[in-house]
Amino acid sequence: MSTEENKAIAFRFFERFSASDIQGALDTMTDDATWWIPGKKDRSPSAGLYPKDKIGRLFHRMVNALEGGLKMTVVSCIGEGDRVALEVVSAGDLKNGRQYRQEYHMLLEFRGGKIASVREYLDTQHANDIWATPLAGAESGKVPPGIGQA
Protein backbone atom coordinates (compact mmCIF):
# COMPACT_ATOMS: atom_id res chain seq x y z
CA MET A 1 0.00 0.00 0.00
CA SER A 2 1.10 3.55 -0.62
CA THR A 3 1.65 6.08 2.13
CA GLU A 4 -1.43 7.99 0.93
CA GLU A 5 -3.55 4.81 1.16
CA ASN A 6 -2.25 4.22 4.69
CA LYS A 7 -3.17 7.80 5.66
CA ALA A 8 -6.69 7.24 4.29
CA ILE A 9 -7.05 4.09 6.41
CA ALA A 10 -5.86 6.01 9.50
CA PHE A 11 -8.49 8.69 8.88
CA ARG A 12 -11.12 5.98 8.35
CA PHE A 13 -10.24 4.45 11.74
CA PHE A 14 -10.85 7.77 13.54
CA GLU A 15 -14.02 8.51 11.55
CA ARG A 16 -15.47 5.14 12.55
CA PHE A 17 -14.39 5.51 16.17
CA SER A 18 -15.98 8.98 16.29
CA ALA A 19 -19.23 7.47 14.99
CA SER A 20 -19.05 4.90 17.86
CA ASP A 21 -18.60 2.20 15.20
CA ILE A 22 -16.03 0.30 17.23
CA GLN A 23 -16.28 -2.84 15.11
CA GLY A 24 -15.78 -0.76 11.97
CA ALA A 25 -12.71 0.85 13.54
CA LEU A 26 -11.34 -2.55 14.56
CA ASP A 27 -11.90 -3.81 11.01
CA THR A 28 -9.18 -1.39 9.84
CA MET A 29 -6.69 -3.38 11.96
CA THR A 30 -4.90 -6.67 11.32
CA ASP A 31 -6.02 -9.66 13.37
CA ASP A 32 -2.72 -9.59 15.31
CA ALA A 33 -2.63 -5.80 15.76
CA THR A 34 -1.32 -4.32 19.01
CA TRP A 35 -2.09 -1.03 20.76
CA TRP A 36 0.30 0.49 23.30
CA ILE A 37 -0.74 3.08 25.92
CA PRO A 38 2.01 4.67 28.05
CA GLY A 39 2.16 4.77 31.81
CA LYS A 40 2.70 2.63 34.86
CA LYS A 41 -0.06 0.11 35.59
CA ASP A 42 -0.16 1.01 39.30
CA ARG A 43 -0.80 4.68 38.44
CA SER A 44 -2.64 4.39 35.12
CA PRO A 45 -4.89 1.30 34.91
CA SER A 46 -5.20 1.37 31.11
CA ALA A 47 -1.42 1.47 30.49
CA GLY A 48 0.20 -1.38 28.62
CA LEU A 49 0.36 -3.31 25.38
CA TYR A 50 -2.99 -4.69 24.19
CA PRO A 51 -3.87 -7.24 21.54
CA LYS A 52 -6.75 -6.30 19.23
CA ASP A 53 -9.46 -8.10 21.21
CA LYS A 54 -8.52 -6.41 24.50
CA ILE A 55 -8.22 -2.92 23.01
CA GLY A 56 -11.64 -3.53 21.45
CA ARG A 57 -13.08 -4.27 24.90
CA LEU A 58 -11.47 -1.09 26.25
CA PHE A 59 -12.96 0.94 23.37
CA HIS A 60 -16.43 -0.51 24.04
CA ARG A 61 -16.18 0.31 27.75
CA MET A 62 -15.14 3.87 26.92
CA VAL A 63 -17.99 4.43 24.47
CA ASN A 64 -20.52 2.94 26.90
CA ALA A 65 -19.36 5.34 29.64
CA LEU A 66 -19.86 8.39 27.38
CA GLU A 67 -23.05 10.31 26.64
CA GLY A 68 -22.51 10.60 22.89
CA GLY A 69 -19.30 8.75 22.12
CA LEU A 70 -15.81 10.14 21.78
CA LYS A 71 -15.30 12.52 18.88
CA MET A 72 -11.76 12.22 17.57
CA THR A 73 -10.40 14.78 15.14
CA VAL A 74 -7.16 14.41 13.21
CA VAL A 75 -5.30 17.74 13.40
CA SER A 76 -2.28 16.77 11.31
CA CYS A 77 -0.90 13.73 9.60
CA ILE A 78 2.43 12.79 8.06
CA GLY A 79 3.54 9.48 6.66
CA GLU A 80 6.54 7.66 5.33
CA GLY A 81 6.42 4.13 4.01
CA ASP A 82 4.37 1.92 6.32
CA ARG A 83 4.24 4.48 9.14
CA VAL A 84 1.75 7.28 9.71
CA ALA A 85 2.04 9.80 12.53
CA LEU A 86 -1.00 11.79 13.59
CA GLU A 87 -1.90 14.56 15.99
CA VAL A 88 -5.41 13.90 17.24
CA VAL A 89 -7.73 15.66 19.68
CA SER A 90 -10.79 14.14 21.31
CA ALA A 91 -13.83 15.34 23.20
CA GLY A 92 -16.46 13.37 25.06
CA ASP A 93 -18.73 13.81 28.06
CA LEU A 94 -18.94 10.95 30.50
CA LYS A 95 -22.28 9.87 31.94
CA ASN A 96 -20.89 10.73 35.38
CA GLY A 97 -20.60 14.41 34.37
CA ARG A 98 -16.87 14.55 33.72
CA GLN A 99 -15.53 15.99 30.48
CA TYR A 100 -12.75 14.18 28.64
CA ARG A 101 -10.70 16.48 26.42
CA GLN A 102 -7.52 14.82 25.25
CA GLU A 103 -4.61 15.50 22.91
CA TYR A 104 -2.71 12.62 21.35
CA HIS A 105 0.19 11.77 19.15
CA MET A 106 -0.32 8.41 17.46
CA LEU A 107 2.20 6.38 15.50
CA LEU A 108 0.49 3.76 13.32
CA GLU A 109 2.33 1.02 11.45
CA PHE A 110 0.64 -0.72 8.53
CA ARG A 111 0.86 -4.17 7.01
CA GLY A 112 -1.16 -5.37 4.04
CA GLY A 113 -3.47 -2.36 3.99
CA LYS A 114 -4.39 -2.52 7.67
CA ILE A 115 -3.15 -1.03 10.93
CA ALA A 116 -0.71 -3.51 12.53
CA SER A 117 0.36 -1.49 15.56
CA VAL A 118 -0.44 1.74 17.35
CA ARG A 119 1.66 3.66 19.84
CA GLU A 120 -0.57 6.20 21.58
CA TYR A 121 0.94 9.14 23.44
CA LEU A 122 -1.43 11.23 25.57
CA ASP A 123 -1.82 13.15 28.81
CA THR A 124 -1.96 10.13 31.12
CA GLN A 125 -2.66 12.29 34.19
CA HIS A 126 -5.79 13.76 32.56
CA ALA A 127 -6.92 10.29 31.47
CA ASN A 128 -6.43 8.95 35.00
CA ASP A 129 -8.19 11.93 36.57
CA ILE A 130 -11.23 11.55 34.31
CA TRP A 131 -11.52 7.78 33.92
CA ALA A 132 -9.94 6.16 36.98
CA THR A 133 -10.22 8.55 39.93
CA PRO A 134 -13.47 7.85 41.84
CA LEU A 135 -15.96 10.66 42.21
CA ALA A 136 -17.34 11.57 45.59
CA GLY A 137 -20.28 9.23 46.11
CA ALA A 138 -18.87 6.54 43.81
CA GLU A 139 -18.61 4.10 46.71
CA SER A 140 -22.39 4.23 47.01
CA GLY A 141 -22.76 2.84 43.50
CA LYS A 142 -24.48 5.98 42.19
CA VAL A 143 -21.65 6.92 39.82
CA PRO A 144 -20.15 4.61 37.17
CA PRO A 145 -16.57 3.57 37.97
CA GLY A 146 -13.62 4.40 35.71
CA ILE A 147 -12.78 2.22 32.75
CA GLY A 148 -9.73 0.63 34.36
CA GLN A 149 -8.26 -2.25 32.39
CA ALA A 150 -9.68 -3.80 29.25
Buried (B, 14 or more C-beta within 10 A) or exposed (E): BEBEEBBBBBBBBBBBBBEBBBEBBBEBBBEEBBBBBBBEEEEBBBBBEBEBEBBBBBBBBBBEBBEEBBBBEBEEBEBEEBBBBBBBEBBBBBEBEBEBEBEBBBBBBBBEEBBBBBBBBBEBEEBBEBBBEEBEEBEEEEBBBBBEBB
